[in-house]
Amino acid sequence: MVSGHGTIRLGGNLPTRHGEPRATGGAQALALILALTLPITPLLSLAPNLPQLFTHFGSAPHAGILVPLIVTMPSICIALLSPISGLIADKLGRRRMLLLASATFSIFAVLPFWLNSLTSVLASQFVVGAAEAFIMTCGNALLGDYFAPEPRKRWLGVQAIVGSVLATAILLTGGALGTLSWHAPFLTNILGVIVLVWLLLATWEPPSATRDGDDAPVASPHRFPWRSMLPVYALSLLTGVFYYFQIEMGVFFSKFGVHSPFELSVLTTIVSVGVIAGGWYVHRQHGRGTAFNVALIYLTYGVGYIGIARSPNFLVAMPFAVIAQVGNGLFIPTFVGWALATLDPAHRGRGMGLWMTSFFSAQFLAPTILTLVSQARGRGLLAAVALAGIASLALAAITVAKSSICAAAPAVPRIDRAPARRSRP
């Protein structure tokens, strides 16, 4: 509803650009949550099938570099293109660009099923990555547009739960389809069609701070909040490195003598229950500020990583792996919620685009850092994991002692500022 002072309260009823009230709830939230899971679909469905891709394209020039790009190309595009996608979405409409990106994803993510050349598959994956940059940026920005901070926080917790369950299903489905042919895993991306239809039916263009009722651009009265957002971006990048260390969870377990790909996939699936627990905690959480959650994330990483490194066997390591995964379940709701609450509505697209760049950059830094530390003085992988745990505990202590690290984040829910309106002559 709209208050007498023009403040838009994004809770139960959200006005459209033309003033008609529209109820926001589970249909809108779940549509956006499913859209935000699309970018993990190509990655997880293809990751188990990298050997088949090498078998098929192994004779191609520079196959050692190009074949892994089939899997990682979309993530690279998200890291590079998200800021641009956010700027475009702020100007042209976030829902409009989300629908266009989802349609593009639905076509090009499935297209390699019919392709045979490495070049054409890579080109298709580049387009998929560009679409994913818009999906991630616009989807998160629309969560901020549709929901006030407290319900938004709860839905971000649901996102962590749904994302973890779907990730497991996609990983298993991709592995099963990979037994048929290297083409088959691309069929998992048909999920994009379902998401596109849901978005068409359940969402609408929200009131925008950059457009008025006649679709004419309007200047925002606020500059981009660099001073408030730089701590968000810096901590998201730093914490994201610890988040992405867990990509190597299967390698961690292999150090305890587990080498069967099936057994490793089962173990990593079991410990991922920690992500669900973390998301559920945020969903049920009340009255805790961002600094508390950031410290809790570091604490779970510290206890989890040190416990894994010091375990005598994989059975002892598993509970500690679950604890570390709880931190990953807390990560997205905490940092996305912090970013959305800090950003003015006029800048949500651009701001979330920059956040995506920070977060996905950590994906490429994490394995490099882990490798360099493990090779330094011949320490080994588990020693590097222990050092990561010690660093995490130090960061938890610093966060608790100096909560001003998170001073840019609101300690309690606030009402988003009303979009600016252009005065008419």
ChimeraX attribute file (.defattr): number of C-alpha atoms within 10 A of each C-alpha:
attribute: neighborCount
match mode: 1-to-1
recipient: residues
	/A:1	18
	/A:2	15
	/A:3	9
	/A:4	7
	/A:5	7
	/A:6	12
	/A:7	14
	/A:8	20
	/A:9	21
	/A:10	23
	/A:11	19
	/A:12	15
	/A:13	18
	/A:14	22
	/A:15	20
	/A:16	15
	/A:17	18
	/A:18	11
	/A:19	12
	/A:20	10
	/A:21	14
	/A:22	16
	/A:23	15
	/A:24	18
	/A:25	16
	/A:26	11
	/A:27	15
	/A:28	20
	/A:29	24
	/A:30	19
	/A:31	21
	/A:32	27
	/A:33	23
	/A:34	22
	/A:35	26
	/A:36	20
	/A:37	22
	/A:38	25
	/A:39	24
	/A:40	18
	/A:41	23
	/A:42	28
	/A:43	20
	/A:44	22
	/A:45	29
	/A:46	28
	/A:47	18
	/A:48	19
	/A:49	21
	/A:50	17
	/A:51	16
	/A:52	16
	/A:53	22
	/A:54	17
	/A:55	11
	/A:56	16
	/A:57	18
	/A:58	16
	/A:59	10
	/A:60	14
	/A:61	10
	/A:62	10
	/A:63	15
	/A:64	13
	/A:65	9
	/A:66	19
	/A:67	24
	/A:68	16
	/A:69	17
	/A:70	23
	/A:71	21
	/A:72	19
	/A:73	23
	/A:74	26
	/A:75	27
	/A:76	20
	/A:77	21
	/A:78	29
	/A:79	24
	/A:80	21
	/A:81	22
	/A:82	32
	/A:83	23
	/A:84	16
	/A:85	27
	/A:86	30
	/A:87	21
	/A:88	17
	/A:89	24
	/A:90	24
	/A:91	21
	/A:92	16
	/A:93	21
	/A:94	30
	/A:95	21
	/A:96	14
	/A:97	23
	/A:98	26
	/A:99	23
	/A:100	16
	/A:101	23
	/A:102	24
	/A:103	18
	/A:104	19
	/A:105	29
	/A:106	22
	/A:107	17
	/A:108	21
	/A:109	29
	/A:110	24
	/A:111	18
	/A:112	23
	/A:113	16
	/A:114	11
	/A:115	13
	/A:116	12
	/A:117	12
	/A:118	20
	/A:119	14
	/A:120	13
	/A:121	20
	/A:122	19
	/A:123	15
	/A:124	22
	/A:125	27
	/A:126	23
	/A:127	20
	/A:128	27
	/A:129	29
	/A:130	24
	/A:131	30
	/A:132	30
	/A:133	31
	/A:134	29
	/A:135	31
	/A:136	27
	/A:137	32
	/A:138	34
	/A:139	26
	/A:140	26
	/A:141	29
	/A:142	24
	/A:143	24
	/A:144	25
	/A:145	24
	/A:146	28
	/A:147	24
	/A:148	21
	/A:149	23
	/A:150	18
	/A:151	19
	/A:152	25
	/A:153	27
	/A:154	20
	/A:155	25
	/A:156	27
	/A:157	30
	/A:158	25
	/A:159	26
	/A:160	26
	/A:161	22
	/A:162	18
	/A:163	22
	/A:164	22
	/A:165	16
	/A:166	16
	/A:167	21
	/A:168	19
	/A:169	16
	/A:170	22
	/A:171	23
	/A:172	18
	/A:173	16
	/A:174	27
	/A:175	21
	/A:176	16
	/A:177	19
	/A:178	22
	/A:179	12
	/A:180	10
	/A:181	14
	/A:182	21
	/A:183	20
	/A:184	20
	/A:185	29
	/A:186	22
	/A:187	18
	/A:188	20
	/A:189	24
	/A:190	16
	/A:191	18
	/A:192	24
	/A:193	16
	/A:194	15
	/A:195	24
	/A:196	22
	/A:197	14
	/A:198	18
	/A:199	22
	/A:200	13
	/A:201	12
	/A:202	16
	/A:203	19
	/A:204	17
	/A:205	15
	/A:206	18
	/A:207	23
	/A:208	26
	/A:209	25
	/A:210	23
	/A:211	23
	/A:212	18
	/A:213	14
	/A:214	8
	/A:215	13
	/A:216	11
	/A:217	17
	/A:218	18
	/A:219	14
	/A:220	18
	/A:221	13
	/A:222	11
	/A:223	10
	/A:224	16
	/A:225	13
	/A:226	12
	/A:227	9
	/A:228	16
	/A:229	20
	/A:230	14
	/A:231	17
	/A:232	23
	/A:233	22
	/A:234	14
	/A:235	17
	/A:236	27
	/A:237	22
	/A:238	16
	/A:239	23
	/A:240	23
	/A:241	24
	/A:242	28
	/A:243	25
	/A:244	19
	/A:245	22
	/A:246	21
	/A:247	14
	/A:248	14
	/A:249	18
	/A:250	19
	/A:251	15
	/A:252	22
	/A:253	23
	/A:254	16
	/A:255	15
	/A:256	14
	/A:257	10
	/A:258	17
	/A:259	13
	/A:260	10
	/A:261	12
	/A:262	10
	/A:263	14
	/A:264	18
	/A:265	17
	/A:266	14
	/A:267	19
	/A:268	20
	/A:269	19
	/A:270	15
	/A:271	21
	/A:272	22
	/A:273	19
	/A:274	25
	/A:275	27
	/A:276	24
	/A:277	22
	/A:278	26
	/A:279	31
	/A:280	21
	/A:281	17
	/A:282	23
	/A:283	23
	/A:284	11
	/A:285	14
	/A:286	12
	/A:287	9
	/A:288	12
	/A:289	18
	/A:290	22
	/A:291	24
	/A:292	16
	/A:293	20
	/A:294	25
	/A:295	23
	/A:296	20
	/A:297	29
	/A:298	27
	/A:299	23
	/A:300	25
	/A:301	32
	/A:302	29
	/A:303	19
	/A:304	27
	/A:305	30
	/A:306	26
	/A:307	22
	/A:308	29
	/A:309	22
	/A:310	15
	/A:311	15
	/A:312	11
	/A:313	15
	/A:314	19
	/A:315	12
	/A:316	13
	/A:317	22
	/A:318	20
	/A:319	17
	/A:320	26
	/A:321	30
	/A:322	22
	/A:323	27
	/A:324	32
	/A:325	27
	/A:326	27
	/A:327	29
	/A:328	29
	/A:329	31
	/A:330	28
	/A:331	27
	/A:332	21
	/A:333	25
	/A:334	23
	/A:335	24
	/A:336	23
	/A:337	24
	/A:338	23
	/A:339	25
	/A:340	29
	/A:341	23
	/A:342	21
	/A:343	24
	/A:344	23
	/A:345	26
	/A:346	27
	/A:347	26
	/A:348	30
	/A:349	34
	/A:350	25
	/A:351	28
	/A:352	27
	/A:353	30
	/A:354	24
	/A:355	27
	/A:356	27
	/A:357	23
	/A:358	22
	/A:359	26
	/A:360	22
	/A:361	21
	/A:362	23
	/A:363	21
	/A:364	16
	/A:365	17
	/A:366	20
	/A:367	17
	/A:368	14
	/A:369	15
	/A:370	22
	/A:371	13
	/A:372	15
	/A:373	19
	/A:374	18
	/A:375	14
	/A:376	10
	/A:377	8
	/A:378	10
	/A:379	12
	/A:380	16
	/A:381	19
	/A:382	21
	/A:383	20
	/A:384	22
	/A:385	26
	/A:386	20
	/A:387	19
	/A:388	24
	/A:389	26
	/A:390	19
	/A:391	16
	/A:392	25
	/A:393	23
	/A:394	16
	/A:395	19
	/A:396	24
	/A:397	15
	/A:398	14
	/A:399	20
	/A:400	16
	/A:401	11
	/A:402	12
	/A:403	16
	/A:404	12
	/A:405	16
	/A:406	20
	/A:407	14
	/A:408	19
	/A:409	24
	/A:410	15
	/A:411	15
	/A:412	12
	/A:413	17
	/A:414	13
	/A:415	15
	/A:416	21
	/A:417	15
	/A:418	20
	/A:419	21
	/A:420	19
	/A:421	17
	/A:422	16
	/A:423	7
	/A:424	4
	/A:425	3
